[in-house]
Every structure is written in structure tokens, then in C-alpha cells.
Amino acid sequence: MLEIKNLQATVAEKSILKGINLTVNPGEVHAIMGPNGSGKSTLSNVLAGREHIDVTAGEVLYNGKNLLDMDVEERAREGLFLAFQYPVEIPGVGNIYLLKAALNAKRQHQGLPELDAMDFLNLVKEKVKLMEMNEAMLYRSVNEGFSGGEKKRNEILQMAVLEPTLAILDETDSGLDIDALKIVAKGVNSLRSPQRAMILVTHYQRLLDYIKPDFVHVLAGGKIVRSGGPELALELEKEGYAWIDPSAKQSTVNL
Amino acid sequence: MEVISHYQEQFAAVSQHDSPSIKAYRQRAWEKFAALSFPTLKMEDWKYTSTAALQKLPFSVNSSLASKTSKESVLSRLLIAQATHKIVLIDGQLSQENSSLDKLPKGVMVKDWAAMTQNEREQLQQQLAPLHHTDGLSALNGALVNQGMTLEVKEGCEVNEPVLLVHLVTEPMNAHFAVQQIKVGQGAKLTVVEQFISLTEEPYLNSTVQSYLIEDKASLNYIKVQQEGKEGFHLSYTDIKQQKESYFHGSYFALSGQWARNTISTVLTGAGAHATLNGMYHITQKSLQDFHTLIHHQVADCSSSELFKGVLDGAGRAVFNGRILVDQDAQHTQSEQANHNLILSDQAGVDTKPQLEIFADDVKCAHGTTIGQINEEQWFYLCSRGINKDLAKKMLIEGFVVEVAHQINDAELRLLIENLLRENMNV
């Protein structure tokens, strides 16, 4: 589904990604872990299509197509979804209006008719229930005045409505208390399916207690330095990143 | 100047059938106009708004237009086609067939210019005299006025449904000089939606001088929707006087037209009064929208709130001058003002000037002004959900302006105006 080959990228002329290789197949959940500044967010942003990142080498194939050639909105319509680390507040634009515009854009792309108002509302309400959100939030402006946890839940709500093929969750656990984390994880787990792949980008192992990955990769200094199964995350939890990150060699390694 | 002699001829024609005292009133206004002439950029109040285009067009004052507009074509343009209370003025004349006044409560009196006696006209003029002597253009209205209406709500009368007041222009190159008075008696309640529309895409002028009186504990919710034709000129002066514990909530939507200037002033003369002045202007192509507002706190314990938002596109210009005047006696005044502008084009611009003059020492006054562009982060966020760039941009512009509509008190009108703004942002 997703093939990242030797991906190199710079931000403001600073080299951040230095040759990423990663293959993600349908049904798989990959966790990408790494210390701050390792390039985790740059990787998710380059996949989502942020313009301030310059790809200097390599390629990304998504379902056989060159992902990097596609516009942001086209990527989304093709089934790519990024849950933002910092969801944006949009005053005056109703949550439900965004969901409707986004879902219809995708359906139109797939050659499907727009959902009628009742069907749409029923679909959205069902997902709202899944995320244990208050229906009133649908009628509030996108993320405006939402707490950190509400914003993250709202991201997963959008994901649940849009049913992406490939979801990238960028630090979705950051800023969540344990109850909110459980709800978010429940939402994400309910979306796991043999046709759908997920990439969880996270600093901490905590999220992975609730969303079990099939593969764990360690990103450091702009490269994947180690890959393994879920046990790798536990190892990281125990030992920290110092043993793996060349730039952090001086820090104490707790063994 | 050629244009002055043109209007002098109009003046002579209009005043032909007037009583001597009305003639004298017009004469004084005319003399004022002759002395002041058209405002120029050298005048502080007109620094950013040129009247050059207005001076080039010899509009004619024609008071005897026989309207041949079909009922359907009028109805299709009304903001609230099904409104219970409708006053439709076509080229300044009350259109009986399009209006609906029979369901108004007994305490409401509506009278249009044609139905007024010379005496009533004279009284109305007397009350509008200060306003008619504001500047050259308001004086021109005083000299040439030949249409208008009064709407009075008696003490304690609550009008539960909005009164739709429509001004429809059908002919090009006409000038409409109107006066209007709204009185809301003690404890009375009224909601007015005033709509300006046109069937011509060519130039014309709507000039209107209005005075509102809101008595003790009375409430006036007012919405103005300027949907002038694309070459239309709109010039309006509004003076509002608020008494003790009165409430005024005005929302002004300047959505189209070539050139428009709104001068709105409200004076809080009794303790416990509140005024909200909100507005939104959308400029495109080479249009101009100018709002000059004044909220004058004369006495203690009053509050006011003002929010104007502008969407600036094409090569248009906007002017916002928001003056808040707090007299020395007006202690405990609470007043906030904001003017936010969204610029969508390099050629568009806005001159915005908050003007706070506070002479009392125990007050809470805040103001803020911004001029910005579409927020890239928000834009990216929407696009990352599959929404195309144009629609995402439109959603953001709507989101920006809709805040003004959100403050409208009546839920149905709020929804109506929200939808209207959405439509307006489509062009």
C-alpha cells in the first residue's frame, strides 16, 4: 500500500529525513517511535503534503501511485488521513460542515452520489457515540475552544467518518489523560481492518499499550535505525532512546 | 459646477407643489448644499472616500414613476418572501400589492411620504433638520427629499415578527432621496429588516436620512441588507437616540454596489441603555464601502459593543471609522469595539480607524483592529480532509464573516443572514 524508498527531505535547508525506507501493507499497524527532533513529524507531514518540506531524494508510492505528485486534497480523497499533532481551530466553520464537505469530496472522487442529509446525520451520530463525544460538538466551530483531549477525539471522529485506507496518527497520544487515551484508542481500534493500514507516530510507548502495533520502527537522526515487533517498543520504554540515538550518547543509559 | 446646476433644476422641480414652510425648509438645505457642495478628500471625515464618481453622474429625481414591475419579480428578490409584515417601496412609492400591513398590531403606525399631509411632512423635516445639515450630501437630501416613511410603535406594544422594509430601484440614473423615522415607544419591541435591492445593473443613487428614537425600556433590533445593483450608489445617514434602559441591536450588511457610505450614530442618553453596532462589508472589483460610526455615551451605566468585519477582494476599498465618545459624566461605561479585515487580493485595501475619546475615568473600553490574509494552517487543515482549495477558502471566508450573523438575536433571522452571507461569498 505504501512504499517509502530512500526518502530524503529538508526543512528550511536543514536536512531532516536522511533516507527513510518503509513498506506498509494493508491491515498492518506500524508504530514509528523516536526521540524529539528525530524527524517523526516531518515524515508524517511530508506524507500528508505540507508545502514547506522539500523532498530532495527518494520516492513514495501509495497504491502504486507517486504520492508526492498529488495535491493535499487528492491524497485525502485517495484515502490518506493525517490526525494532526496540533489540530487547528477554525472559528466560524462548523464541525459538521467540515465533515460533510470532506465526506462528499471523497464520495464524489469515488463516483458516489452525495449522502442525503438524514443518512449523513445518522452516520455522523453513530461515530460521535463511538468517540463518546457530545452531539453538541458537531455544531460548534472546528476545534474552537476544545480541550486538548476533545481536539484529539475530534481528529479520530473525522477519521471514523472518512474511513481512510491509510491513517497516519501524529503524536495522537500527546496531551491526553488516561481516560481520553482509552477513548481515542477504542476509536482507532474499531477502525482496524484487513483493508486499512495505520502508522502511529509517537514518542512514548504508552499509546501502544492500547493500540497494539504489528511493527515498531525506531527513527533517529532522520533514519530508521531499528525495526522489530511490539517487543521493541517495550525495550525502548525500559531503556530510553539514548542507546539508539547517536546524538544523545552522552546521556545516561539506565539499564 | 455642472452637477450643481443639474441638481438645482431638480430642486426647483421637486419643491413646486410644496407648502411655503416645506419650501423654506428645502431652501435652507439647498443653501447648505450650495455652500458645502460635495465633500472632498480634504475633509477629515471624507479623507478616504472620494465623491468624484458621484459628481460625474447627473441622476434625476423622478417622483412620478409608474412602476410596471411584476409581483413575481419583486417577490423572488425579497429576503423574507413570506414575511407577515411587509412594506415594499418601489422607486420610493409604497407598493400596495407587494406590501402586507394588515396584520400589524394596533399600536403600530406606518405612513409613507405620499400619504403624509404637508403638516406631517413638515414635522418630520423639523426632526431631521440637524441630520440634514451634517454635510453637503445630507443637505442635498434635505433639499430634494421626495419619499420616505415613518414607523411608530406605541408604548408597550410588542411586535413579535420582524417588519420587512424593502427599497427596490427599477430604473437606471434615478436618484432617490428618502427620509425615514422609526419610533419605538416606552417598553415597546420592534424588529426591522431593511433591504435595498435593484432591478437595474446601471448607476442610480439611494440617499437616505434616518432617525430612530428608542424610548425607555424599548428595544429595536435592526438588520440592514444592502444588495444594491453593481453600479448602484448608496448613501445613508442614521441618527439613533436611546433613552433609559433602551436596547438597540443593529447589524449592517453591505454586500454589493459600486459605492456606499453609511454614517451611523447612536447616542445613549439614559442610564442602562445598550447599543450594539455590528456590520460586515464585502468589496469586489472596484467597489467602495465606507462605514462611519459613532457611539456616544452621554450618561453613566451604559454599554455598547461594536464588531465590523470586512472581506476585501478585487481592487475594492473599504473604510471603517469607528468613533466611541464617552462623556465625562458617563462613568461605568462598558464599551468594546473590533474591526477585522480579511484581504483576498493585492489590489484591495482598507483604511481603518478606531477613534476612542474617553473623558470619564471609571470605564471599561477595549478596541482592536486587524488586517490579515487567509490563514495557511487552517487552509491546509481543510484541504488535508479532501476539500478542494477553492471550497476550503470559501469556507474560511464564510467562517470569518458569519460571526457577525451569529450575534443576531432572532434565531430565524440569524439563519437567514448566515445563508445570505454564504451565498454572497460564492461570487
Chai-1 contact restraints between the chains, C-beta under 6 A:
chainA,res_idxA,chainB,res_idxB,connection_type,confidence,min_distance_angstrom,max_distance_angstrom,comment,restraint_id
A,A48,B,S384,contact,1.0,0.0,6.0,A-B,restraint_1
A,V72,B,C383,contact,1.0,0.0,6.0,A-B,restraint_2
A,V72,B,S384,contact,1.0,0.0,6.0,A-B,restraint_3
A,E73,B,C383,contact,1.0,0.0,6.0,A-B,restraint_4
A,E73,B,G386,contact,1.0,0.0,6.0,A-B,restraint_5
A,E73,B,N388,contact,1.0,0.0,6.0,A-B,restraint_6
A,A76,B,S384,contact,1.0,0.0,6.0,A-B,restraint_7
A,A76,B,R385,contact,1.0,0.0,6.0,A-B,restraint_8
A,A76,B,G386,contact,1.0,0.0,6.0,A-B,restraint_9
A,R77,B,G386,contact,1.0,0.0,6.0,A-B,restraint_10
A,L82,B,S384,contact,1.0,0.0,6.0,A-B,restraint_11
A,V88,B,E377,contact,1.0,0.0,6.0,A-B,restraint_12
A,V88,B,Q378,contact,1.0,0.0,6.0,A-B,restraint_13
A,V88,B,Y381,contact,1.0,0.0,6.0,A-B,restraint_14
A,I90,B,Q378,contact,1.0,0.0,6.0,A-B,restraint_15
A,I90,B,G399,contact,1.0,0.0,6.0,A-B,restraint_16
A,G92,B,G399,contact,1.0,0.0,6.0,A-B,restraint_17
A,G92,B,F400,contact,1.0,0.0,6.0,A-B,restraint_18
A,G92,B,V402,contact,1.0,0.0,6.0,A-B,restraint_19
A,G92,B,E403,contact,1.0,0.0,6.0,A-B,restraint_20
A,V93,B,M395,contact,1.0,0.0,6.0,A-B,restraint_21
A,V93,B,G399,contact,1.0,0.0,6.0,A-B,restraint_22
A,A101,B,I387,contact,1.0,0.0,6.0,A-B,restraint_23
A,A102,B,R385,contact,1.0,0.0,6.0,A-B,restraint_24
A,A102,B,G386,contact,1.0,0.0,6.0,A-B,restraint_25
A,A102,B,I387,contact,1.0,0.0,6.0,A-B,restraint_26
A,A105,B,G386,contact,1.0,0.0,6.0,A-B,restraint_27
A,A105,B,I387,contact,1.0,0.0,6.0,A-B,restraint_28
A,K106,B,G386,contact,1.0,0.0,6.0,A-B,restraint_29
